[in-house]
Structure formats: structure tokens, C-alpha cells
Amino acid sequence: MFDTIFLDRDGTINGDPLGYINSLSDYHFYDYTFEALDILKKYSNNLVIVTNQSGLAEGKLDINNLNEIHHFVREEFEKRDLNLRAIYFSQDYHEDFNSMRKPGIGMFLKAKEELDIDLKNSLMIGDSIVDIQAAERAEMKSIFLLSGQGKSYLEDVKRDYKPNLIARDLLHAAKEISSI
Ligand SMILES: [Mg+2]
């Protein structure tokens, strides 16, 4: 049904209590994440994670720790036959249209180029207004989640954007995805 499902990371597949995660021991998938991904797999098993990690530039995040976390994420997806094709992260601050940092669509354009993705038939799922803004700029469908930071963006998202679905969390999104 979708060429690719793009997933935000923090607040979407894992908790994000501090706004950044700098060690594997602080990285925890939500307890429903893999149940949700198992459902989503029926709609596309081409998954790509796109995550803003400006903490790298701020010195709050160590690149080796980030790589260790992403290695763990890849392994956990692989164990469950989830086809995680790539993880893209952005450490910059620019938010221009083509910037790597969401709401720029740089990470999506890179994924399109490297993985031959049809963005117009793809879906973005995330808990931030920038996830929805990037999805609209890239002409993708989107699901806005109220997990993570979602609730704080809800009014602005509803006023300015048109996500195809607003869901409580990734599991609810997966269960309601057939409506979009
Ligand atoms: Mg997020």
C-alpha cells in the first residue's frame, strides 16, 4: 500500500524524556512499538528512520553513542523481520526547504536517491510538527502522533497542516491506518 513508511525516532518508536538520548542504556522502545510495526508491515515493509539529532552539534550527543544506539535499533528490527532499509540523522540547525534537518526535506531526498523511493506513495509518521511539515513539503502522506512531544504541537498542527490521521501513538496509528 505504501512504497515506504518513514518513521521519526524519538517520541515515535522510543521514549524521549530529556529531548535527546546519549546512551544505549537510556534508549527504550515503547512497549507497543514492535506490535505496531508488525501491523504496519502489512502496509509496507520498507522502513526508513529519519531523525533530527542536533544534540550532536550542541555537544550533548556523542557520535559513537549514536552509532551504538542505531546498531541496536537495526538489530532489534532485523530480529523481527522488519526491513529497516536505513537510518538517516541530521545534526544541523538549518530549516530551509532542502535542509537535512526536518522540516527540511533533505533526508527524504537523500533516501529517495539512495534507495529509489517513490515519495508520493510513501508515509511519514512522527510526533513533531516538523514531521508533518516535512511530509507535506515532500508530498507524502502523514500520521501525526500524540505520543512523545505530540500533544504540545497538536493545536498548531491542526491549524496549519493536514495530516491524514492523528493517532494517540504508533500502535493506534497502525490499527487505524486502513482509514487513510
Ligand atoms: Mg520525535
Residues whose N, C-alpha, C, O or C-beta is under 5 A from the ligand:
A	BS01	MG	D8 R9 D10 G11 T12 D127 S128
